Structure formats: C-alpha cells, structure tokens
Amino acid sequence: MKAGWDAWSKSDAKWFEGHTTDKYVAITGDEGRSDRAARINYQAEHKCEIESLSHSDQRTTKFSDDVVLVTYKASVDGTCDGNAVPKTIWAGTIFVKEGEDWKLAFHMGTPVS
C-alpha cells in the first residue's frame, strides 16, 4: 500500500504498470472512474510536490487466500499540478494475488471534509 502512494507522489507510471491487474479500476476525486490504461497515463502526466504522507487506522479484510481489502486513512500535505490535495482521505484498496505477486485490482479514495 505504501509503495503505491509513494509511486503516486512521484508520478511513477512504471510502478503502476507492474503492480496493477489488467482489470484495475480506481475511483478518486481528481480522476473520477478510471481503468488501468487511464491510471497509468494519469501517473505519467501529473506532477506532485508532497511534503508529508502518512497512513493510519489500517484494517485488512481477507476474502480468500488471493483477495484482500485494505481500508485506511491517508494524511497528505502537498499539491498535484499546482492544486492542493485533500489533507485527509479514507481509502479502500483491493489486492489480488497473481502468481507470487500482490497487485492492485481496485482503489477508491474519499476526502474527509
């Protein structure tokens, strides 16, 4: 989970190419709904300046040996493309095991007002 946020903050599209399933879907405030190709393209184009990034309140729900849901709170201080990012986000990410690797299959973030 932390590696994905680090990749996001550094506009690392290559990380998302290697760590998302072919059917990956995300729903976020800045992108809306996006598939894998759109997410990778977004990562390649946006530029962030992140001062701090942390996670708390993490809970993992195991659906099977190959599928887990991780929910957590992300706290971010910074900007992307010159716009302030939400300071606090509740997020959920579904990971699917493919071979020996865990990959992102779904991600959704909701800013806390």
Disulfide bonds with the S-S distance in Angstrom:
Cys48-Cys80 1.93
